[in-house]
Amino acid sequence: MQEITLEKVCGDIETAINTRNWQLVEALLWPAMDQYPDIPILSFYAGNYFFQTDRNQMSTIMYERGLRLEPNPVVMSNVGAALRRMGRMDEATRWLRKSVGYEPDNANAWTNLCATYVNEGNPDAGLAYGKRALKCRVWGADKDYVIRRAKWNMGLLYLERGDFKRGFGFYREALGDQRPIRSYGTQGNEEAVTPFPEPQLLDAKLHSENKKKGKTLVVWGEQGIGDELMMASMIPDAMADYNVIFDCHPRLEWFFRQKWPDLAIHPTRKNDYIDWPLEEGLHVDFKLPIGDLGHLYRKERRDFQTAWRKDGPFYTWPEAEADEYRARLKRLAKGRKIVGLATRGGYPSTARFQRSIKPDLLGGLLARDDILYVCLDYEDMSLLMAHVEEHHGADRMVWYPALLHAWDYHHTAALVAACDAVVTVCQSVAHLSASIGQKTFVMAPHRVAWRYGLKSKDWYWYPSPKTQIYRQAENGDWTGAHKELMEDLDATLGRS
């Protein structure tokens, strides 16, 4: 009988974490910690378990407990990564600098330092750390992963800075959960009989050699539905060079079929297994995630402007449905203007705190008795509606959760189109409203994602005078942005 030693238990726990077998992790880890509470590696495993299951505060507690038992630069780096996820950037940076102080050649720590500057409004500082990570000596099986993760974060920082050529060049280096690779040969089914090979991942060299030669390219959507609407504006460029098949988000299928009736569309990008290539007997030459189109077609700012002049607004909406909503809203408005309002964006792991506006900060808007507001947020807004009713009256805002929660996103588009204008934070409604040509006023935090740029009032993805960005000051003050927004909104609505 094999002896059960602490070394074996640790090896089994590490294997279970690496294979994401969380049930086995719990079965092994907690009894081991009860029996050996002062073994640092067990606290490290506990921190990794919580980190990989998105319980970041618990992961920091476990990591810091292990560090009290034994200082370790790898664990310090992990503490910094967990704190970064929670938006606690000053604490994250302090731990990461401490890590590289112990181990100056720690590429992971330098990469995490680089990542703390993503969406922080200071891309140059983060790029310096990313370049330092690439200079580190990295060995072993993790070498490719470490280098590509550094380049991914650098790509986001270059994009934030407006250096699109280098930004999209590095952006395509990402691996893992952030940009999963899709399979169109085996469909993930080892028993499938595949009449065609897995297509190549298209890069700049292959593109240069094969464009306009009748090759077939599968493009799949990625990230949120707002991102997919935004990035799909590059589909026409790809259609000029390839026979494109678009593996899109099922909530957005209506938009793409209306825009490109002759495009082959499969609303399957949320499916684990892809069946249609086999069913249709397709030969696919190349594939790529939709963000990689930027590497091929959006190298300069003028490329975005050219696309808008040629194809913008990018999408339409169900006109009869919008007319119905418009008539209903006008009856409720009784002569008032109708303004859509979206106040929340993202999740805790995607900067929700920075992307959401509390009701008291919207006081200047909500106090207007000459506007009927239409809530456009896609979650439970019962508390906001109660706040508006208590402080501003029951007829100040309407909310139609059945429309906003509908799976098909074009119902939200109809409601957006029924408004006179839309005021929104950085969320999918901002992309939807701007992309259909609605008058769109975007309230962007100082710590803004790369999609919105750093300083310009114009939004380069949707370069129309109907779309404007109002930016929070570096100290967190919304006063100037709010004043400017109100002035522009009044001008747009014809109010003095």
C-alpha positions as semicolon CSV with decimal commas, in nm:
position;residue;x (nm);y (nm);z (nm)
1;M;0,000;0,000;0,000
2;Q;0,135;0,343;-0,097
3;E;0,220;0,562;0,198
4;I;0,013;0,885;0,211
5;T;0,268;1,155;0,279
6;L;0,231;1,533;0,295
7;E;0,441;1,553;-0,021
8;K;0,197;1,327;-0,207
9;V;-0,106;1,518;-0,080
10;C;0,052;1,845;-0,196
11;G;0,120;1,694;-0,537
12;D;-0,239;1,572;-0,565
13;I;-0,374;1,914;-0,460
14;E;-0,158;2,089;-0,719
15;T;-0,275;1,849;-0,991
16;A;-0,639;1,900;-0,890
17;I;-0,598;2,281;-0,907
18;N;-0,427;2,262;-1,246
19;T;-0,712;2,045;-1,381
20;R;-0,976;2,261;-1,208
21;N;-1,114;1,964;-1,018
22;W;-1,255;2,179;-0,739
23;Q;-1,438;1,899;-0,562
24;L;-1,113;1,706;-0,521
25;V;-0,929;2,024;-0,414
26;E;-1,174;2,074;-0,128
27;A;-1,161;1,709;-0,030
28;L;-0,781;1,720;0,000
29;L;-0,693;2,077;0,093
30;W;-0,904;2,156;0,398
31;P;-0,816;1,838;0,593
32;A;-0,450;1,896;0,510
33;M;-0,466;2,255;0,639
34;D;-0,637;2,138;0,958
35;Q;-0,358;1,888;1,017
36;Y;-0,068;2,109;0,902
37;P;-0,177;2,472;0,964
38;D;0,179;2,608;0,952
39;I;0,285;2,468;0,615
40;P;0,310;2,770;0,379
41;I;0,249;2,577;0,058
42;L;-0,101;2,480;0,175
43;S;-0,197;2,845;0,224
44;F;-0,058;2,912;-0,123
45;Y;-0,275;2,636;-0,269
46;A;-0,577;2,775;-0,085
47;G;-0,504;3,119;-0,230
48;N;-0,478;2,971;-0,580
49;Y;-0,805;2,783;-0,533
50;F;-0,994;3,098;-0,432
51;F;-0,822;3,306;-0,701
52;Q;-0,915;3,065;-0,979
53;T;-1,276;3,048;-0,858
54;D;-1,305;3,431;-0,849
55;R;-1,316;3,471;-0,471
56;N;-1,045;3,731;-0,462
57;Q;-1,073;3,860;-0,107
58;M;-1,043;3,507;0,028
59;S;-0,746;3,446;-0,198
60;T;-0,562;3,751;-0,057
61;I;-0,630;3,631;0,299
62;M;-0,480;3,290;0,220
63;Y;-0,183;3,431;0,030
64;E;-0,102;3,680;0,306
65;R;-0,128;3,404;0,566
66;G;0,129;3,203;0,372
67;L;0,356;3,507;0,349
68;R;0,347;3,549;0,726
69;L;0,477;3,194;0,749
70;E;0,738;3,236;0,475
71;P;0,818;3,531;0,244
72;N;0,793;3,426;-0,120
73;P;0,806;3,654;-0,427
74;V;0,571;3,431;-0,629
75;V;0,304;3,456;-0,360
76;M;0,360;3,833;-0,336
77;S;0,295;3,856;-0,708
78;N;-0,025;3,654;-0,669
79;V;-0,147;3,883;-0,390
80;G;-0,095;4,175;-0,626
81;A;-0,292;4,001;-0,901
82;A;-0,585;3,932;-0,666
83;L;-0,589;4,291;-0,538
84;R;-0,580;4,418;-0,896
85;R;-0,892;4,220;-0,975
86;M;-1,069;4,402;-0,691
87;G;-0,959;4,742;-0,816
88;R;-0,727;4,801;-0,519
89;M;-0,447;4,921;-0,743
90;D;-0,228;5,098;-0,488
91;E;-0,213;4,788;-0,267
92;A;-0,161;4,565;-0,571
93;T;0,128;4,776;-0,696
94;R;0,291;4,777;-0,352
95;W;0,292;4,396;-0,331
96;L;0,413;4,355;-0,687
97;R;0,702;4,594;-0,638
98;K;0,791;4,404;-0,325
99;S;0,790;4,083;-0,529
100;V;1,033;4,211;-0,794
101;G;1,246;4,351;-0,513
102;Y;1,293;3,996;-0,387
103;E;1,327;3,848;-0,736
104;P;1,411;4,102;-1,010
105;D;1,386;3,840;-1,285
106;N;1,026;3,741;-1,199
107;A;0,847;3,785;-1,533
108;N;0,507;3,709;-1,379
109;A;0,543;3,991;-1,126
110;W;0,652;4,240;-1,391
111;T;0,358;4,128;-1,608
112;N;0,118;4,176;-1,317
113;L;0,265;4,521;-1,260
114;C;0,203;4,596;-1,627
115;A;-0,155;4,474;-1,591
116;T;-0,226;4,704;-1,294
117;Y;-0,200;4,999;-1,535
118;V;-0,455;4,863;-1,784
119;N;-0,759;5,096;-1,784
120;E;-0,590;5,326;-1,532
121;G;-0,530;5,624;-1,761
122;N;-0,150;5,594;-1,754
123;P;-0,052;5,344;-2,027
124;D;0,310;5,454;-2,062
125;A;0,395;5,351;-1,705
126;G;0,241;5,008;-1,761
127;L;0,423;4,961;-2,091
128;A;0,756;5,014;-1,917
129;Y;0,677;4,722;-1,684
130;G;0,563;4,506;-1,976
131;K;0,888;4,568;-2,160
132;R;1,075;4,474;-1,842
133;A;0,881;4,146;-1,828
134;L;0,986;4,060;-2,182
135;K;1,352;4,107;-2,085
136;C;1,331;3,846;-1,809
137;R;1,474;3,502;-1,856
138;V;1,183;3,258;-1,861
139;W;1,228;2,881;-1,868
140;G;1,010;2,576;-1,870
141;A;0,664;2,488;-1,992
142;D;0,521;2,824;-1,885
143;K;0,756;3,029;-2,102
144;D;0,513;3,081;-2,392
145;Y;0,224;3,159;-2,157
146;V;0,422;3,416;-1,956
147;I;0,550;3,599;-2,265
148;R;0,211;3,605;-2,434
149;R;0,038;3,732;-2,120
150;A;0,285;4,020;-2,100
151;K;0,223;4,105;-2,466
152;W;-0,156;4,083;-2,416
153;N;-0,145;4,346;-2,142
154;M;0,091;4,559;-2,347
155;G;-0,150;4,532;-2,636
156;L;-0,432;4,674;-2,422
157;L;-0,207;4,960;-2,312
158;Y;-0,099;5,041;-2,667
159;L;-0,464;5,043;-2,774
160;E;-0,549;5,268;-2,481
161;R;-0,277;5,506;-2,599
162;G;-0,412;5,500;-2,956
163;D;-0,118;5,308;-3,106
164;F;-0,342;5,069;-3,297
165;K;-0,078;4,896;-3,510
166;R;0,124;4,779;-3,211
167;G;-0,185;4,745;-2,993
168;F;-0,370;4,500;-3,214
169;G;-0,041;4,329;-3,295
170;F;0,005;4,241;-2,927
171;Y;-0,367;4,199;-2,857
172;R;-0,375;3,884;-3,066
173;E;-0,118;3,720;-2,836
174;A;-0,376;3,655;-2,563
175;L;-0,446;3,301;-2,447
176;G;-0,692;3,127;-2,219
177;D;-1,023;3,245;-2,077
178;Q;-0,989;3,602;-2,205
179;R;-0,985;3,496;-2,572
180;P;-1,063;3,126;-2,608
181;I;-0,955;2,954;-2,927
182;R;-1,240;2,791;-3,119
183;S;-1,216;2,463;-3,308
184;Y;-1,369;2,416;-3,653
185;G;-1,204;2,092;-3,756
186;T;-1,255;1,843;-3,473
187;Q;-1,533;2,040;-3,303
188;G;-1,379;1,920;-2,977
189;N;-1,508;1,567;-3,048
190;E;-1,223;1,321;-3,084
191;E;-1,457;1,054;-3,226
192;A;-1,585;1,278;-3,505
193;V;-1,488;1,188;-3,859
194;T;-1,352;1,512;-3,997
195;P;-1,343;1,554;-4,376
196;F;-1,127;1,864;-4,350
197;P;-0,831;1,975;-4,139
198;E;-0,846;2,231;-3,862
199;P;-0,813;2,574;-4,032
200;Q;-0,503;2,785;-3,972
201;L;-0,515;3,082;-3,738
202;L;-0,486;3,375;-3,977
203;D;-0,194;3,611;-3,920
204;A;-0,057;3,907;-4,115
205;K;0,176;3,694;-4,328
206;L;-0,095;3,447;-4,427
207;H;-0,331;3,738;-4,490
208;S;-0,084;3,906;-4,724
209;E;-0,036;3,582;-4,918
210;N;-0,399;3,471;-4,940
211;K;-0,636;3,770;-4,945
212;K;-0,859;3,807;-5,251
213;K;-0,794;3,445;-5,354
214;G;-1,135;3,304;-5,267
215;K;-1,026;3,150;-4,937
216;T;-1,279;3,077;-4,662
217;L;-1,236;3,247;-4,324
218;V;-1,430;3,177;-4,005
219;V;-1,454;3,476;-3,770
220;W;-1,588;3,418;-3,419
221;G;-1,715;3,677;-3,174
222;E;-1,549;3,737;-2,841
223;Q;-1,596;3,912;-2,507
224;G;-1,925;4,097;-2,439
225;I;-2,208;4,172;-2,678
226;G;-2,107;4,539;-2,689
227;D;-1,756;4,435;-2,793
228;E;-1,895;4,210;-3,063
229;L;-2,114;4,487;-3,205
230;M;-1,811;4,717;-3,202
231;M;-1,565;4,473;-3,358
232;A;-1,810;4,343;-3,617
233;S;-1,775;4,682;-3,786
234;M;-1,458;4,525;-3,934
235;I;-1,649;4,237;-4,098
236;P;-1,698;4,425;-4,430
237;D;-1,320;4,460;-4,461
238;A;-1,280;4,085;-4,423
239;M;-1,565;4,018;-4,669
240;A;-1,370;4,208;-4,936
241;D;-1,081;3,962;-4,901
242;Y;-1,240;3,628;-4,804
243;N;-1,551;3,415;-4,811
244;V;-1,643;3,493;-4,449
245;I;-1,840;3,275;-4,211
246;F;-1,939;3,457;-3,892
247;D;-1,976;3,252;-3,572
248;C;-2,164;3,517;-3,373
249;H;-2,339;3,562;-3,041
250;P;-2,699;3,435;-3,070
251;R;-2,837;3,752;-2,909
252;L;-2,696;3,957;-3,197
253;E;-2,793;3,737;-3,493
254;W;-3,075;3,971;-3,603
255;F;-2,841;4,270;-3,641
256;F;-2,591;4,085;-3,855
257;R;-2,851;3,923;-4,080
258;Q;-3,009;4,263;-4,141
259;K;-2,672;4,422;-4,214
260;W;-2,524;4,145;-4,430
261;P;-2,804;3,931;-4,578
262;D;-2,557;3,742;-4,798
263;L;-2,309;3,665;-4,518
264;A;-2,293;3,308;-4,386
265;I;-2,390;3,344;-4,019
266;H;-2,402;3,082;-3,746
267;P;-2,521;3,205;-3,403
268;T;-2,313;2,943;-3,221
269;R;-2,026;3,123;-3,051
270;K;-2,161;3,026;-2,707
271;N;-2,174;2,656;-2,804
272;D;-1,906;2,424;-2,671
273;Y;-1,908;2,210;-2,985
274;I;-1,945;2,325;-3,344
275;D;-2,145;2,092;-3,572
276;W;-2,223;2,299;-3,878
277;P;-1,886;2,262;-4,060
278;L;-1,934;1,885;-4,071
279;E;-2,306;1,904;-4,147
280;E;-2,244;2,137;-4,441
281;G;-1,926;1,963;-4,557
282;L;-1,733;2,289;-4,544
283;H;-1,368;2,334;-4,618
284;V;-1,241;2,622;-4,404
285;D;-0,898;2,766;-4,481
286;F;-0,849;3,013;-4,197
287;K;-1,000;3,121;-3,865
288;L;-0,953;3,405;-3,618
289;P;-1,129;3,577;-3,326
290;I;-1,301;3,897;-3,429
291;G;-1,060;4,124;-3,239
292;D;-0,774;4,002;-3,459
293;L;-0,934;4,178;-3,754
294;G;-0,793;4,497;-3,603
295;H;-0,443;4,362;-3,666
296;L;-0,532;4,346;-4,035
297;Y;-0,770;4,637;-4,091
298;R;-0,740;4,900;-3,813
299;K;-0,378;5,010;-3,804
300;E;-0,440;5,386;-3,798
301;R;-0,707;5,612;-3,656
302;R;-0,813;5,710;-4,006
303;D;-0,911;5,346;-4,070
304;F;-1,197;5,386;-3,823
305;Q;-1,308;5,709;-3,988
306;T;-1,300;5,549;-4,333
307;A;-1,513;5,258;-4,211
308;W;-1,774;5,491;-4,063
309;R;-1,794;5,702;-4,378
310;K;-1,839;5,387;-4,583
311;D;-2,067;5,175;-4,363
312;G;-2,187;5,384;-4,068
313;P;-2,421;5,375;-3,891
314;F;-2,329;5,010;-3,872
315;Y;-2,665;4,858;-3,778
316;T;-3,037;4,918;-3,797
317;W;-3,329;4,839;-3,564
318;P;-3,682;4,692;-3,598
319;E;-3,857;5,005;-3,722
320;A;-4,219;4,897;-3,667
321;E;-4,139;4,790;-3,312
322;A;-3,956;5,117;-3,244
323;D;-4,253;5,314;-3,381
324;E;-4,483;5,131;-3,140
325;Y;-4,258;5,211;-2,845
326;R;-4,221;5,571;-2,959
327;A;-4,597;5,619;-2,969
328;R;-4,633;5,472;-2,620
329;L;-4,354;5,687;-2,478
330;K;-4,492;6,005;-2,635
331;R;-4,828;5,943;-2,466
332;L;-4,648;5,909;-2,132
333;A;-4,415;6,204;-2,196
334;K;-4,699;6,453;-2,256
335;G;-4,479;6,690;-2,453
336;R;-4,153;6,618;-2,272
337;K;-3,839;6,497;-2,449
338;I;-3,758;6,127;-2,417
339;V;-3,406;6,029;-2,306
340;G;-3,276;5,676;-2,254
341;L;-3,057;5,633;-1,946
342;A;-2,813;5,348;-1,867
343;T;-2,632;5,379;-1,532
344;R;-2,451;5,051;-1,467
345;G;-2,188;4,855;-1,653
346;G;-1,978;4,545;-1,614
347;Y;-1,916;4,307;-1,327
348;P;-1,693;4,334;-1,019
349;S;-1,408;4,177;-1,220
350;T;-1,457;4,424;-1,510
351;A;-1,443;4,755;-1,323
352;R;-1,811;4,774;-1,233
353;F;-1,744;5,034;-0,964
354;Q;-1,582;5,275;-1,211
355;R;-1,843;5,208;-1,481
356;S;-2,153;5,280;-1,272
357;I;-2,310;5,611;-1,168
358;K;-2,503;5,637;-0,842
359;P;-2,843;5,813;-0,840
360;D;-2,715;6,108;-0,635
361;L;-2,454;6,182;-0,906
362;L;-2,735;6,183;-1,162
363;G;-2,927;6,442;-0,964
364;G;-2,889;6,713;-1,228
365;L;-3,035;6,483;-1,492
366;L;-3,310;6,328;-1,286
367;A;-3,422;6,665;-1,151
368;R;-3,527;6,772;-1,500
369;D;-3,907;6,780;-1,517
370;D;-3,899;6,845;-1,893
371;I;-3,762;6,498;-1,973
372;L;-3,914;6,152;-1,952
373;Y;-3,634;5,904;-1,883
374;V;-3,633;5,547;-2,012
375;C;-3,424;5,308;-1,803
376;L;-3,199;5,105;-2,035
377;D;-3,006;4,902;-1,777
378;Y;-3,020;4,526;-1,831
379;E;-3,044;4,414;-1,466
380;D;-3,287;4,454;-1,177
381;M;-3,334;4,830;-1,142
382;S;-3,611;4,820;-0,880
383;L;-3,405;5,022;-0,631
384;L;-3,327;5,293;-0,886
385;M;-3,694;5,318;-0,984
386;A;-3,792;5,348;-0,618
387;H;-3,529;5,620;-0,567
388;V;-3,652;5,817;-0,869
389;E;-4,015;5,787;-0,761
390;E;-3,936;5,899;-0,405
391;H;-3,719;6,197;-0,499
392;H;-3,848;6,302;-0,842
393;G;-4,196;6,160;-0,889
394;A;-4,352;5,845;-1,034
395;D;-4,372;5,984;-1,388
396;R;-4,004;6,080;-1,421
397;M;-3,877;5,743;-1,546
398;V;-4,018;5,429;-1,706
399;W;-3,863;5,083;-1,707
400;Y;-3,954;4,787;-1,926
401;P;-3,761;4,489;-1,786
402;A;-3,934;4,239;-2,017
403;L;-3,780;4,420;-2,316
404;L;-3,438;4,473;-2,163
405;H;-3,412;4,116;-2,039
406;A;-3,524;3,968;-2,371
407;W;-3,269;3,730;-2,519
408;D;-3,282;3,894;-2,863
409;Y;-3,100;4,223;-2,825
410;H;-3,277;4,396;-3,112
411;H;-3,574;4,460;-2,881
412;T;-3,344;4,685;-2,677
413;A;-3,236;4,849;-3,002
414;A;-3,599;4,932;-3,081
415;L;-3,639;5,095;-2,740
416;V;-3,315;5,291;-2,787
417;A;-3,428;5,409;-3,130
418;A;-3,761;5,526;-2,982
419;C;-3,581;5,784;-2,765
420;D;-3,473;6,135;-2,862
421;A;-3,125;6,068;-2,720
422;V;-2,938;5,828;-2,491
423;V;-2,718;5,901;-2,190
424;T;-2,515;5,597;-2,089
425;V;-2,215;5,476;-1,895
426;C;-1,959;5,243;-2,055
427;Q;-2,169;4,935;-2,119
428;S;-2,328;4,752;-2,413
429;V;-2,602;5,015;-2,457
430;A;-2,330;5,270;-2,541
431;H;-2,215;5,052;-2,832
432;L;-2,569;4,972;-2,939
433;S;-2,686;5,333;-2,938
434;A;-2,377;5,470;-3,113
435;S;-2,368;5,193;-3,372
436;I;-2,729;5,254;-3,488
437;G;-2,667;5,629;-3,517
438;Q;-2,871;5,743;-3,216
439;K;-2,764;6,061;-3,037
440;T;-2,537;5,910;-2,771
441;F;-2,380;6,076;-2,467
442;V;-2,128;5,847;-2,295
443;M;-2,017;5,910;-1,936
444;A;-1,666;5,763;-1,916
445;P;-1,468;5,723;-1,592
446;H;-1,110;5,843;-1,564
447;R;-1,009;5,476;-1,540
448;V;-1,156;5,390;-1,876
449;A;-1,118;5,082;-2,096
450;W;-0,910;5,103;-2,412
451;R;-1,223;5,098;-2,630
452;Y;-1,297;5,460;-2,536
453;G;-0,951;5,613;-2,575
454;L;-0,797;5,852;-2,324
455;K;-0,885;6,215;-2,392
456;S;-1,087;6,281;-2,705
457;K;-1,452;6,377;-2,688
458;D;-1,502;6,178;-3,008
459;W;-1,529;5,800;-2,992
460;Y;-1,303;5,661;-3,263
461;W;-1,507;5,342;-3,315
462;Y;-1,814;5,556;-3,394
463;P;-1,670;5,885;-3,532
464;S;-2,002;6,068;-3,563
465;P;-2,095;6,410;-3,417
466;K;-2,398;6,230;-3,271
467;T;-2,171;6,033;-3,036
468;Q;-1,973;6,216;-2,768
469;I;-1,775;6,109;-2,460
470;Y;-1,780;6,305;-2,132
471;R;-1,486;6,218;-1,912
472;Q;-1,455;6,215;-1,537
473;A;-1,166;6,423;-1,400
474;E;-0,857;6,246;-1,272
475;N;-0,954;6,326;-0,911
476;G;-1,289;6,150;-0,958
477;D;-1,494;6,468;-1,000
478;W;-1,782;6,454;-1,248
479;T;-1,873;6,825;-1,223
480;G;-1,713;6,945;-1,547
481;A;-1,824;6,645;-1,749
482;H;-2,178;6,670;-1,614
483;K;-2,202;7,040;-1,696
484;E;-2,078;6,986;-2,051
485;L;-2,312;6,691;-2,101
486;M;-2,612;6,893;-1,985
487;E;-2,526;7,179;-2,221
488;D;-2,485;6,945;-2,519
489;L;-2,799;6,752;-2,428
490;D;-2,998;7,076;-2,415
491;A;-2,863;7,178;-2,754
492;T;-2,946;6,839;-2,902
493;L;-3,297;6,840;-2,760
494;G;-3,356;7,198;-2,871
495;R;-3,366;7,335;-2,518
496;S;-3,218;7,668;-2,413
